[in-house]
Amino acid sequence: MLASELFNAINKIAPPYLALKTDRIGYLGPGNPEEMEIDKVQVRMDILPWEDPSNSDLVVCHHPPLFEPDFPVYVVHSNWDIVNGGANDALVESLNLWVLDVLDEKTGIGRICSTVTTIEKFIRIISRAIPTDHIKIVGKQQKIIKKIAVVSGFGLNNLEYINLAYKKGADVYISGDLTHQSAILAEKLGLCVIDATHHATEIPGLIKLCDFISKLGVKAEFVDEEVPWKTIKI
């Protein structure tokens, strides 16, 4: 398959026009996609400086790289988050929730979902659904949870999204990247927020994207490079 054919197929399920205006998506790197034969693809969350993806013909990356790659890279980021059936919906599916609405109607990011469970049961669902060994939890915890806001990745560092989750009646808001400020805001609003980590909440969407590419007849491998830091116990 030509790289351009693969890009066209991805663009059909995650149209570039959905991406945020500030987002850097699409093809990066050397070569002409119209002439580039693709047999093996790596699907990654990030491109890390010390890793060498030379055993593949292309990297399909979720986060735009912070440096210019010297190998073929195709970025599918906020368009994959936003589109119906994309990263946010993959996380929703993994958590056994049902979509009621979009969280941010201006961009299409995030979902408002329904369920009937307890916080204890929901934490057990999280532990089985995504690869995280810890979560952070802040704010008021209702006995019965009926409405959950979901954003894969970065959602808890966005104060506007915390306010939106509260205004739309969410009992719980799950995402990643909890900050000191967002924790304080959640406490003030009486909203329970769960930080299941940026990394782990993105995994269901990347697996789904990898499966889609595999069905096109290309050898696709999901490479989970984990978080780019080490935690030292002192």
N, C-alpha and C positions, 0 to 999 in steps of 0.2 A: 504494500500500500504506500502511495505517496504521502508525505507529511501533509501536504495541502488537503488531501482527501480526508485524513484523520481530523485535521483542524475543522474542516467543514462539518463533519459529523458531530464533533463536540459542540460547535457553534449552534447546531440545530437544537440541542437539548439545553444549552446554556447560552442564549443569545448575548453577544457582546454589548448590545445596547442597554441591557439591564444593569451593567456594571456601574458603580459609582463613578462620578466624573473624575475624581482624583485617583482612581485605581489604575494601576499599570498592568494590563492584561495583554494576552496575545503572544506572538512569536518573538523570541529574543535569541540572539546567538548567531553563529556563522551559517552560511549556506543559503540556498534558495529552496524553500519548501516545495516549489513546483517540480523540483528535480531530485528531491531527497527521498530515497526509499527507506521505509520504516518497517522493521521486523520485530524489534523488541523495545518496549517502553517501560520506564520506571515511573510510577506515580508516587510523588513525595509531597509532604507538607512544606518543607523548606529545602533550599540548597545551602549546604554548609560548606565553608571554605576548605575544610580538610578532607572532604569526601570526593571520590573520583567515580563518576557514573559512566566510565568509558566502556563498560560491558553492555551498554544499551545504546540504541540509536537516537533516543529522545527522552528527555525528562518532562513529564507533565507535572507542573508544580502548582500548589495552591497559593502560597504566599509569594508575591513578587520578590525576586532576589534583591538583596541590598548591594550587590556588586554585579558587574557585567560578566555573564557567563561566557566561557570560551567553548561551549558545547551547546547543541540545540536544546532549547527550553521553550515550552509552551505554558503560559500562565492562565489558569482558570480560577478566578478568585471571587470577587463579590457577585459576579453574574451566576456562579454556581451556588453561592449562599442564598441568593434571592429567588431563583427560579423555582417554580412548583416541581417538587420531586428531587430537588438538589440537596445541598448539605444540611440546611436547617430541617428539612423534612426527613432526611435520613436519620438525624438525631432523634427527632420525634418518634419515628418508627421504632428505633432501638429501645426507646423508653416506654413503648406500648401506650402512647397517648393518641388523642384524636384532635385534629386541627379544627378550631372554631373560627379563627381570624388571623390576620397578620398583625404583628406587634407594631411595626413602624410603617404606616400606610404610605408615607412619602417615598420610601425607598424599597419597600417590600421585604426588609430584613426582619427576621424573627417570626415566631408563631405564638398565638394564644391557643392553648389546648385544654381539653377537658379530660377528667379522670375522676375516680372516686377511690381514694386511698388514704393512708396515714403517712406521716413523715417517716416513720420507721420503715414501713414497707417500701416507700419510694426510694429511700437510701439503699435498700437491698437491691431494688431494680437497677439503680445506677451502678452499683458494684458489679452486677452481672453483665450490664449492657456495654460499658465502655472501660478501657484499660487504665483505670486510675486506682491507686492504693490509698488515696486520702481525699477528703473534701473539706471545704470550709463552709460553715453555716452561720448565718447572721440573721437577727431579727425575730419577729414573733412567729411562733410555730403553731398553726391551727391544728386542732385535733383531727379534723377531716379535711383533706385537700380535694378541691373540686376543679380548680382552674390553675394552670401552670403556664408561665411565659418561658419560652425557649429561644436561645440564640446560640448557635455554635461558635466557639472561639472567644471573641473579644468582648462580649456583651456587658460584662460587669464593670468595665472601666468607662462606660458611657452613662453619665448621670441622667441624660435624657431618656434612655431606655429604662432605667430604674423607675423614673417618674411615669413613663408610659405603662409599664407593667402594673404599677399601683393603680393608675387611673382606669385601666381596663379590668380591674377586679381580680388580678392574679393573687392566689394564696402563696405561691412560690414562684420564684424566677431563677432558672438554672442557666448558667453559662460558665465563662472563665474570666480570668484577669481581674479578680476582685482587688480594689484599691482601698486605702484607708478612708478616702472621701466617700466612696460608694457604700462602704460598710456603715458609715455614720448616717448617710442619707436613708439607707434601708431601715436602720434602727428608728430614725425619726418618723418614717412613714408607717412603721409597724409591718413592713413587708419582709417575709422570709426569703433570703437569697442563698443559693447554693453555688459555690464555686467548685465545679468538678474538673477544673483546669482547662486552659485554652487547648492544650494538646489533645487531651482525651475526648473533648466534645467535638473535635474536628474529625476524629478517626472514622466514624460511621459514614460521613460524606465522602471521604477519600476511598474507602473500600467500595462504595457504590460506584464512584467514578471509574475505579480500576475495573470493576466487573463490566461496566458498559464498554470500555475499550477492548476488553478481552472478547466480547461478543462480536466485535467487528472483524475478528480474525487475526488480531495482533497479539503477540505475546506480551502481556501486561503484568508487571509485578509491583505490588504495593510495598514500598520500603519505609518502614517506621523507624526513623532515626532518633526518636525520643526527644526529650527536651535538651536544648543546647547549654546545659549547665550541670554541675555536680553539687549535691548537698552534703556539707561536712558537719557531722555531729561533734559538738565540743562540750 
